[in-house]
Amino acid sequence: MNSATSSCEHPDLLSGDDRKEDDHPRSPSSNQLAYHILDIPPWYLCILLGTQHFLTALGGLVAVPLILAKGLCLQHDPLTQGYLISTMFFVSGICTLLQVFFGVRLPILQGGTFSLIAPTLAMLSLPAWKCPEWTFNASQVNTSSPEFTEEWQRRLRELQGVIMVASCFQMLVGFSGLIGYLLRFIGPLTIAPTISLLALPLFSSVGDDAGAHWGIAALTIFLILLFSQYLKNVAVPVPTYGRGKCHTSKFYLFQVFPVLLALCLAWFLCFVLTVTDTLPSAPTAYGYLARTDTRVHVLNQAPWFRFPYPGQWGRPTISLAGVFGIIAGLISSMVESIGDYYACARLVGAPPPPKHAINRGIGIEGLGTLLSGAWGTGNGTTSYSENIGALGITRVGSRVVIVTSGCVLLLMGLFGKIGAVFATIPTPVIGGMFLVMFGVITAVGISNLQYANMNSSRNLFVFGFSLYCGLAIPNWVNKNPERLQTGIHQLDQVTQVLLTTSMFVGGFLGFLLDNTIPGSLEERGLMAWNQIHEVEETTEVLEIYGLPCGIGTKSCTTSWTQSLPFWPRLECGRKRKGEVSQLTLYSQDSSGKHLNSATETRM
């Protein structure tokens, strides 16, 4: 759990050089790990580190339902928001276990994806799904009335249907191996505007939340910056027990939990200002939404135990427009996940994932999105980059730790009070957190341009034009929806959803221009972006990326299963690292027969 300890280090967190070697081969980078991907730490460390991964992902897990609340007409119903958060926890636990056992098999946590927020909000902005005006007025909302319940449930049922249908596309792309073919045409100039436009269009909504009390929002931003940037290398001494005595170890607390610490401190300040009546008590006054007692009734109403189940909001419905919009978001999510796989493998000292593991990982993410739709989270699932960063900090790459984290997520999803607690976070605190998170997401999108030659006028035009049109076209379509009416209802809905989804507009234009305007592979960044390392499939690769219980190597080894793009290859277990294949060359006559007198050449 700590990356630097005192001279009397905990014996379970020794570096790889000091620990007893086991039978598993080690990558060169794995020598710096406390625990390799195949190691099993003590049970108490698994619980502590698994809980830490849950806390690291907490910001993203909570953020998605809170962002969708306004589009679902739930901004004044924190109890239902708490149910959505609990459901997100529960499904994320299931998806994490599926990914670790049957997917790419790397220690990667799964959770809600920001890639689906833009198309979801675009679909909910259609005239058929716009929230009635009375749902924006807290005094007119009766959260227990059948009318209000039907308003938000029918929107969630629609999201369930379109997400489940769109997830079939992701499963097809993954399990069929099509993802490798698609990446030949998708480069940095497509990904950069797509990811950048995930968060940029949300500036108005986030600004409104932060504007509920700019002082509290500014404090939240300041604390996140302080912990994540200025104090990230400051180690905090913590008491530990080892070798039969107590001692202190150093733990980089601010680097691991910057968002969580800032959230708690700002939340506590709001509590103090509420208790002392410093914040106004009138609902219409500025700063009222910073009070912590505006939603306190939710904690009393929320049940201690609640079991989420598929179809809990009713029978899903489907619209063609929503399906196309969600597919656009899933494409962005898939490309981002592949980058996460390679980053995770490098940090945990594992060889790069082979193609069959990548195909399986994307396919399992599609299955996870299907389950997310069935349970009604209003979102899909993807790999969490922040948890990959935590692997490098803790130096613990054990797969068992992420299994424990998945179990923690499952348990947290069963406690209704847990979700209700996060649904009571004051609005300006949420706004401040989102301002930082969305700024980082935008920067991550732009950082993909490092692979392309940005001194090229061609690339500058492609990126600049795609990004600007990704903002301008959806803005115009939202203001003039009647200009695109063709008289065909389904076609009009599809057109409006796609053209009001900024990430689709920007990504499509980037894809189109990058693949039609002449330019070399090196100039476009495709040479560096699509550089796929042919992995030598050794015994180590099979141990890490093979299916559990010997599936594909000891059982289910028929010829037709071996031809599946996501199935482990038998030959990877027949060659150990360092062994060399031999190629023998013979001279032949014109008929193709070997010449007896010819000299054979062996390579």
N, C-alpha and C positions, 0 to 999 in steps of 0.2 A: 504493500500500500504506500510505501515511501520510496522516493528515488535517492535519498541520501540519508544515511544514519550515522549515529555517533560511533566511536571506536568500538564499543561493545554492541555489535550489530545483532539483530534478531537472526537466529540460525536459519530460519525458513526463508529469509530474504537475502541470502548470500548471492554473490554474482555467479555466473556460470562457471568461472574458472575454479571456484572454491568448492563447488558442489560435486557430489559423487556422480560420475558419469554413468548413464544407463545405456540400454541397448539401442536407443533411438539415435540416428545420425543427427548431427547438428549443422546448421548453416553457419557461415562465418559470423554473421551478425547476431546470432543467437547467444554468443558467449556473454553478452552484456545483459541477458535476461535473468531475472530471478527464477522464472518458471517458463519453460518452453511450451509450445502449443499442445504437446502431447502429455505434459506433466500434470499431476494431480496434487494441488496444494492441500494442506490440512483443512479439515472441514470448517474450522472457525475463520480461516483466512478466506475461504470461498464465500462464506456468508458476508464478511466485511467488504471484500472487494466487489462481490456481486451487488450489494446494496449501493456501493459507491458508483457503479456504472448506472444503476437506476437513477441516482441523484444527478449524475452528469447529464443524462438524457431528459431530465425532468422539464427543463425549459421548453424544449421542442415538443414534448408529449402534451404539455398543458397548453402551449400556444395555439396549436391547430384548432381544437374545439372552441377556444375563446375567440379566435378570428372569425370562425364560421358562425358564431352565435348571432351576429347582427343579420346576416343573410337568411338565417333560419327563423328570424323573428323571435329570438330567445334572449335578446339583450337585457330584458327585465325578468328573466326566469333563471336565476342562478342554480336552482335545484336541478333542473334539467341539464344545465351546463355541467353540473357535478356528475350526473349520470353519464354524460358523453365522455368526460374525462376518465371515469372509472372504466367505461367500456374500452376506451383507447388503451389504458393500462393492460387490461385483460387480453385483448387481441394482440397487442405488441408482445406480450409474453409468449403466446402461442406461436406467433410468427418467428420470434427469436429461436425458440426450440426447434422449429421446423428447419430453419436456415442452418443451424449448427449441426443438426443430426443428418439432414438429407440434402441441404443446399450446397453452397460453396464450402461449407465445413470450416470456415475461419471464425475466430471469435469476434463476430460483428453483431451488435444489437440492432434490432428492427423496431421501427416506430413510424408515426405519421409522417407524411411527406408534404413539404411546402409546394412541390411541383403541381399538385392538384388543386391548390387554393384558387389560383387565378381562373382556370376553366370552371371551377365550381361556382365562384362568385359571378362569373359571366352568365352561367346558366340560370342562377337564381335572380339575375337582373332582368330576365325576360318578363314581359307583361303578365304572363300566366303565373309567375312565381314571385312577383314583387310583394313584399309584405304590406298589408293594409296600413293606413296611416295611424289607426288607433293602437297598433302594436308598438309604436314608437313613444307613446305616452304612458309612463309608468302608472299614472292614476287610473287609466282606463283598462289596464291589463289585469285580468283575473286568471292567474296561472292554473287554477283548478277547474276552470269552466271547460265544457266539452268543445265549445267553439274555438277557444285558443289552442287547446290540445290538438285539434284537427289541423289547425293552421301550420304548426311546426312539424307535426308528424307526417303530413302529406309531402312536405318538402324533403324530409329525411328518407321517406319511402322512395321518392324519385331518385335521390342520390344513391340509395342502395342499389336500385336496378341498374343505373347507368354504370356505376363502378364495377358491379359484378360482370356485366357484359364486356366492358372495356378490358377487364383483367384477363379475359380469354385471349385477347390479342397479345398481352405481355407473356402469358404462358406459352402461346404458339411461337413467339419470337425466341423465347429462351430455350424451350425443349427441342425445337426444330433446328437450332443452331443458326438461325437467320441473323442474330445480333452481330455476328462477325462480319457478315456480308454488308449490313447496313452501315457499320462503322467505316467502311471504305469511302463513304461519301459524306460522312458527318465529321467535320473537323472543328478546330477552334473558332473559326468565323461563323459557325452555326451555333455552337454551344455558348459562346460568350454573350451574344444578345439574348439568347433564350433564358439562361440563368439570371442574367442581370434584370430581365423584365419580370422575374418572379415576384420581386418585392417592390420595384419602383412604382407600379400603379397603385399600391396600397398606401402611399404617403398621406393621402387625404384622411383616410380612416384612422391611421396611426396618429396623425397630428391632432385629430379631434379627441382621441383618448388621452394623449399627453396634455392637451389643452384644458382638460378638466381641472388640473392644478399644475401649472408649469413649474412651480417650486418643487413639488414632490417628484415630478417627472425628471427634472434636472438633477435632483439628488440621486435618483436611481441610476441615471446615465453616468454621473460622476463616480458613483461607487463601483459600477461595472468596469469603467475605465481604470479606476485606481487599482482594483484587484487583478484584473486581467492583463494590464500593461505595465503599471509601475511597481506592483508588489509581487509579480509572478515568480520572481527568483528569490523571494524571501522565504526561508524555511522556518516553520513554526515547530518548536520542540513539543513533543507529545510523549506522555508516559507509556511505556510498553513493558511487557514481561517476557523474559527469555532466559534460558540457562539457569533457571531456579532463582532469579532475582529481578528486581525492578530496575529499569534504567530509562533513559530518554532517547528518542529517535527523532529525526527531522522529517517533517512532512510539509510538502509544498501545498498548503491549504488554499491559498489564493489562486494558484494556477489551476487547481482541480475544480474548485467550486466558486468561480467569480460571480456567475449569474445568481446562483442560489443564495450566496451570502448577501449580495446587494438587495435581492428581493426580500429577504428576511429583515434586514436592517431598515429598509424603507417602509416595509409593512409595520414594523414595530414603532417607528416614528409616527406613522398615521394613527396607530393605536393610542399613543401617548397624547397626540393632539386631539383625538376624539374624546378621551377620558377627561381631559382638561377643558373641553368645550372651546378649544381654540378654533377649530374648524366650524363653519356655519352649520346649523341644524335645519335650516329651511331648505326643502328639496329644490327650489328654484335658484338658490344662491350659488355664486361661483365658489367652487371648492367643496361643495357638499359630497361629490362622488369620491373624495379622498377619505371620507370617514369609513371606519371599519365596522360600524354598526348598521349600515344601510342594508346589509344582507345577512345579518347574524341569525335571522330566523331560519335560514337554510340549514344550519348545523342542527337545529332541533328537529327539522322535518326529515332530514336525510336518514335512512335506515342504517344501522350498524353493518348489516350484511345484505348484500344484493348480488344476485347471480345474473350476469348478462347472458343473453341467449340469442341465437339467430332469429331474425324477424321480430324482435321485441317492439318495433314501432309499427308493425303491420306488414301486409303483403307488399313487396316491392313493385314499383311501376317503372316503365322504361320510356325514354324519348330518344329519338335518333340524334337530336342536336347535342344532348348531354354526352352521349357515347363518343362522338367525334371529338368533343372538347376534352374529355378525360384521356382519350388515347394520345392527344397531343402532349398532355402533361406527363403521361407515362413514358413516352419516348425520352424526354429530358431526364426523368428519374432513372431510367435504365443506363444511360450513358454515364451519369454521375456515379451510379453504384459500381460500375466496372472500375472506375478510377479508385473507388474506396477499397475494392478487393485487392488491387495491387499495392495500395498504401498499407493496408492491414497486414498483408503477407510480409512486406518488408520490415514492419515494426516488430512482428512477433518472431522473426528469424526463420520464416518458412520460405521455400522456393516460390517463384511466381505461380499463380494458379494455372493449371492446364485448361485447355478449351472446354473439356467436358465439365469441369467444375464451374467455370464461368456460365456455361449454358444452363447448368442445373441451378446455379444461384439466381439467375434472372427468372427462370421458370418458377422457382419457389417464391420469389418476391411477387410474381403474378398470382400464385396461389394465396399468398398472404393478403394481397389486395382483394381477392375474391372473398376471403374470410372477413376482412374488414368491412366490405360492402354487406355481407350477409348479417353481421352483427350490428351494423348501423352506426359506425363511427363517423360517417360522412366524409371519409378520407380513405387513402390507401396505405401502403407500407413501403418503406425503403430502408437502406442501410444508413446508420447514423455516423456521420463523420466525426462528431465531437467525442464519441466513445473510442474511435480509432486513435485520436490524439491522447486520450487517457491511457491507452495501452503503452504508449511511449513514455508517459510520465511515471506510471507505476512499475514498469519493467516486468509486468506479469502478463504473459501472452497465453495463459492456459485456457483451453476451450471449456474446461469445467467451470471456470469462473463465470463465463457468459451464460452457461446453462443455469447456474445458480441465479444470475441476474434475471433470466427469463422466468424462473420460478417466483422470484420476488415480485416481478411485474404481475404475474397471475394472482398472487395473494393480494397485492394492493388493489387490483381491479375488483376483488370480491368485497372489499370494505367500502360501503357507500359513503361513510364519513370522510374518507381520504379525498375523494373527488370533490365533495362539498367544501372542504377546507380551501382548496385551490380556486374554487369558483367564487370565493369571497374576497379575493385579492382586489384592493382598491383600483379603480380605473386608471388614474394617472400613473400608478406603479407599472401596470401592464403596458401603458403607452410608452413609458420610458424604456422598458425592456425591449419592446418591439422596435423602437427607433434604432437601438444598437444592433439587434439581431438582423434586421432587414438591411441595415447598412453593410454589415459583414457579408450577407448573401450577395448583395450587388457587387461588392468588391471581389468576391470569389468568382463570380461570372466573368468579370473583366480580366481577372488574373489568367484565364485560359488563353489570352492573347499572347502570352509570353512564348508560346510555341510557334506562332506565326511571325513573319517579318513585318513589323509595324512601321518600318521605314518605307514600305511599298505604298504608293498612292492607291493601288488597286485594293489592298486590304483595308486601308483607311476609309475608302469609299464604301466598301461592303459593310463594315462594322457600323460606321456612322449612320449610313442611310437606313440600315436595318433597325438600329436602336431607336432612331428618331421616328421612323414610321410605326414602330411598335408602340409608341406613345400617342402619336397623332391620329392614326387611323381608328383605333378603338374609341378615342375621345369623340371623333366626329360621328362614328356610328351610334354611339350612345345618345348623342344629341339629335340625330336625324335617322331614327330607325325606319321611318316610313319610306325613305328614299330607296330602300333595298327590297321592298315588297314585290314579290313576283306573282302572288295569288296562290302559290302552292305552300300550304302552311308548314309542312315538315322542312321543305327546302329553305324557307324564310328563317325558321328557327336555327337550322344548322349554320346558315350563313351568318346570322347575328351572333351566335355563340362563338364561332371561330374568329370573326372579325372584331369582337370585343375582348378577346383573350390576347393580351399584349404579347405574352411569351410565344404564342403561336404565330402571330403576325411577324414579329421580329425574327423568330427562328426560321420560319418558312422563307422569308426574303433573304436571310443570310445563307440558307441552304441553296436556294435557287441561284443567287448571284455567284456564290463561291464555286458552284459546279458548272457554270456557263461562261463566266468571264475567264479568258485565258490566263493561266498562271502555273508555275511549276509546283510540284509537290512540296518542295522545300520552302518556297515562298508562302504557300498556303498553310504550312504547318502540319501537313498530313504525314510527312516523313517522320517527324518526331512524335506526332499524336498517335499515329496508327502503328508505331513500331511494336510489333507483337513478338515477344521473346519465345522462341521455340523451346519449350521446357523439356529437358532430358528427363523422361519419365522413369525415375529411379524408385527404389523401394521406399525411400523417404516420401516421395510425392504420393505414392499409393497409400501410405499410412496416414498422411494428412488429408488428402483430398478424396480418397476412396470412400465408398458407402460403408456404413457400419455393418458389423456381423459378417464380413466377408462377402456381402452382396456384390455380384459382378466379378469376383475373383475366385471364390470357393463355391458359390451357388449362383444360379441364374447366369450361367456362362455360355448359353447357346449362341449360335452364330448371329441370330437376328437381334439379340439384345446387344451384342458387341457392335452392331452397326448403328445403334442409337447415338445421336450426337451428345447426349448427356450421360452416357454409361462409361464407367471406368474401363480402361483398356487392359486386357490380360498381360500384354507384353511389358507393361510398366512394372510388374512384379518379378519379371524374369531377368532384369538387368539391374545390377547394383551400381551405385555411384562409382565411377572410375573405370568400369569395364568398357571394352572397346569392341565394336562390331568389326568383323573381318569381311573384306570384299576381295574375291579372287577373280583375276582376269586371265582368260585363255585366248590364245590365237586361234582363229577359225579359217577354214577354207571357204570357197565361194558357196558351198552347199550348206554352210552353217555348222559342220562337224568339227569337233576338236582335233587339232593336229597332235599326234602322239609325240612328235619330236619338238613341239613348241615349248618355250619356257613359260611357266606360269608366274604371274605377278600378283603378290598379295599386298593389300593395303589395310 
